Amino acid sequence: MLLTSRKRRVCIVIFDEVEVLDFCGPFEVFSVTGGREQLTPFEVCTASEDGQRITARGGLSVNPAYSFENCPRPDVLLVPGGMGTRREMNNPGMLDWLRRNAKGAELILSVCTGALVLAQAGLLNGLSATTHHGALDELRALDPDIAVDSEKRFIDNGRVIVSAGISAGIDMSLHVVARLLGREQALETAQYMEYEWIGKGSQAEAVE
């Protein structure tokens, strides 16, 4: 049974060349949580810088719900990865928007190379982090004060939670559901999705 809780707004940032599962996996987790109980503890939306259609990895066309200008304040802010992060990590509009919205967010999340964008925005300084296995050295080079861990599937620093590549974002999102609504609800969500989830990441324990 879903624990009673206030509804939280999950805002997923999207951009050209975003990795599809990076944002769709977490979108699915938060969107279906509570569905079999006719409850919606999460309001999930997407936002791009200008609110216009983006082209994700593989040519998938996606229409975001909001632009940075009109996006409601997020309770949970998620930055996915993909090749587009190499552009976005040097985009002042993206970095400024993330810094402003991170101040009031309950949780800040990244999937895959979304960690590079958070690092460039200064949001991982002094924390432990991971990213896609092919971008670990890039993350280390961005900020020597980030403790990069190549072993964990996701890392929970408290307000900031980061995951490794692509499918790891699903594990991280289920972990967030467990933190906010209880482990039983996370397991129910995973069961609905027919996703095998052991609760703390399939490759390693998350930081408590």
Secondary structure, 3 states (H helix, E strand, C coil): CCCCCCCEEEEEECCCCCCHHHHHHHHHHHHHCCHHHCCCCEEEEEEECCCCCEECHHHCEECCCEECCCCCCCCEEEECCCCCHHHHCCCHHHHHHHHHHHHHCCEEEECCCHHHHHHHCCCCCCCEECCCHHHHHHHHHHCCCCEECCCCCEEECCCEEEECCCCHHHHHHHHHHHHHHCHHHHHHHHHHHCCCCCCCCCCCCCCC
